[in-house]
Amino acid sequence: MNLEILPVRRAGAAENMALDFLLLQRYPRPEVPRFRHYEWPGAAFTFGYAQKIAFVRGALPAGERWDLCRRPTGGGIVDHRDDWTYALVIPRGLPLEEARAAQSYREVHECLAAALRAQGVPAATKQACEPAPDGAGCGPSGVCFQRAELYDVVHGSSGEKIAGAAQKRNKHGLLFQGSIWRPAAGAAIDWERFQADFTAALAAALNCPAQATPWPDLSEDEVSGLIEQYSAPEWNEAR
């Protein structure tokens, strides 16, 4: 068994969300873990499955145009205009998939932080959650990168949040959608080297080698149908 590393693809928000979900639901080798880094053709935001569309619209920058889509995972609003985005699917039966959500979140982010430290970034996972200054406690703010939550990746000197993620677990396994805010990581990062180091650390955590793998043969009708679903108001304005 390998951790299959898929080619980079650039797509709009609805297509990226559809492909992530299909990598969980319809991967031709469902027993293997798989990883992809992907890009965006323009300004894009995604938001958590359970978030209210009115809150999301109120939190987005005014006077700008962007691509917007509800994710199949939870979490808050994520700004993809200058991030490094990835998805990881861990199939049923692997120890990391069977771990509690906090543990899987922590282990993936420990791998990410180690890959950043290899390039001199003092990255660490946040080990405690302090109450917000407004007394709101340590629950999520609803907007990613505004405040670090437990086991997010933070800068060791400034405490600034570098990376966060959201998870979805179902009968097929665990979908992990993550985002690294490039400005917080620093301008000197070699992102190709980072991906190699990150996926090597993930492979070690999963106890299997990483292997570059061609893009899977997914049903074109299913892909286009799910893109249409994720583009529709019925999906994005459901709450």
ZIPECOR-V596725 format. One record per residue. N is the residue number from 1. SS is DSSP state (@ for helix, = for strand, . for the rest). PHI is phi in whole degrees, -180 to 180 (none if undefined). D_FIRST is the distance of its C-alpha to the first C-alpha in whole Angstrom. Layout:
N/SS/PHI/D_FIRST
N/SS/PHI/D_FIRST
//
This chain:
1/./none/0
2/=/-119/4
3/=/-84/7
4/=/-85/9
5/=/-100/12
6/=/-88/15
7/./-64/18
8/./-70/21
9/=/-128/24
10/=/-113/27
11/./-157/29
12/./-71/31
13/@/-62/31
14/@/-63/30
15/@/-68/28
16/@/-62/26
17/@/-67/26
18/@/-63/25
19/@/-66/22
20/@/-59/21
21/@/-66/21
22/@/-70/20
23/@/-65/17
24/@/-79/17
25/@/-89/19
26/./-131/18
27/./-65/14
28/./-66/14
29/./-121/10
30/./-66/11
31/./-85/8
32/./-108/6
33/./-73/8
34/=/-143/11
35/=/-138/14
36/=/-145/17
37/=/-102/20
38/=/-140/23
39/=/-125/27
40/./-128/30
41/./-78/33
42/./-164/36
43/./-61/37
44/=/-146/35
45/=/-133/34
46/=/-124/32
47/=/-141/33
48/./-68/31
49/./-53/31
50/./-94/34
51/./-76/36
52/./-82/40
53/@/-63/41
54/@/-65/44
55/@/-63/43
56/@/-59/40
57/@/-62/43
58/@/-71/45
59/@/-93/43
60/./-81/42
61/./-60/44
62/./-81/47
63/./75/49
64/./-126/45
65/./-106/43
66/./-154/39
67/=/-90/37
68/=/-131/36
69/=/-152/33
70/=/-76/32
71/./-81/29
72/./-76/27
73/./-99/26
74/./-85/29
75/./88/30
76/./-107/33
77/=/-75/34
78/=/-120/32
79/=/-88/34
80/./-101/32
81/./-72/35
82/./-147/34
83/=/-118/30
84/=/-117/27
85/=/-107/24
86/=/-149/21
87/=/-134/19
88/=/-129/15
89/=/-116/14
90/=/-114/12
91/=/-72/12
92/./-57/14
93/./98/13
94/./-82/11
95/@/-55/14
96/@/-69/15
97/@/-71/15
98/@/-82/18
99/./-68/20
100/./-65/23
101/@/-56/23
102/@/-64/25
103/@/-71/22
104/@/-64/20
105/@/-60/22
106/@/-65/23
107/@/-66/20
108/@/-64/19
109/@/-72/22
110/@/-65/22
111/@/-64/19
112/@/-65/22
113/@/-62/25
114/@/-63/23
115/@/-66/23
116/@/-72/26
117/@/-63/28
118/./-63/26
119/./-110/29
120/./89/32
121/./-84/32
122/./-77/33
123/=/-91/30
124/=/-152/29
125/=/-86/28
126/./-70/31
127/./-98/32
128/./-150/35
129/./-117/37
130/./-89/40
131/./-60/43
132/./-69/44
133/./-58/47
134/./-84/48
135/./81/47
136/./-78/45
137/./82/42
138/./-112/39
139/./-73/38
140/./-65/36
141/./-78/39
142/./97/37
143/=/-126/37
144/./-64/34
145/./77/35
146/./-76/38
147/./-151/37
148/./-79/34
149/./-105/33
150/./-55/31
151/./70/28
152/./-65/29
153/=/-91/28
154/=/-126/32
155/=/-78/34
156/./-65/35
157/./-93/39
158/./-92/39
159/./79/37
160/./-66/37
161/=/-72/34
162/=/-104/31
163/=/-145/28
164/=/-141/27
165/=/-162/25
166/=/-139/25
167/=/-127/23
168/=/-138/23
169/=/-119/21
170/=/-142/21
171/./-67/20
172/./-89/17
173/=/143/16
174/=/-119/17
175/=/-102/18
176/=/-118/19
177/=/-108/22
178/=/-125/23
179/=/-141/26
180/=/-113/27
181/=/-83/31
182/@/-57/32
183/@/-59/35
184/@/-74/35
185/@/-76/32
186/./112/34
187/./-76/35
188/./-91/34
189/./-72/30
190/./-89/28
191/@/-73/26
192/@/-67/24
193/@/-64/23
194/@/-57/23
195/@/-61/20
196/@/-61/18
197/@/-69/19
198/@/-63/18
199/@/-69/15
200/@/-64/14
201/@/-68/16
202/@/-62/14
203/@/-60/10
204/@/-64/12
205/@/-65/13
206/@/-90/10
207/./62/9
208/./-156/6
209/=/-76/8
210/=/-86/9
211/=/-143/10
212/=/-61/13
213/=/-138/12
214/./-61/16
215/./-63/17
216/./-70/16
217/./-85/19
218/./-94/21
219/./-64/24
220/@/-61/27
221/@/-65/29
222/@/-70/27
223/@/-62/26
224/@/-65/30
225/@/-66/31
226/@/-74/29
227/@/-60/30
228/@/-62/33
229/@/-62/33
230/@/-74/32
231/@/-90/35
232/./-81/37
233/@/-58/40
234/@/-60/39
235/@/-86/35
236/@/-75/37
237/./-113/40
238/./-65/39
239/./-127/40
//
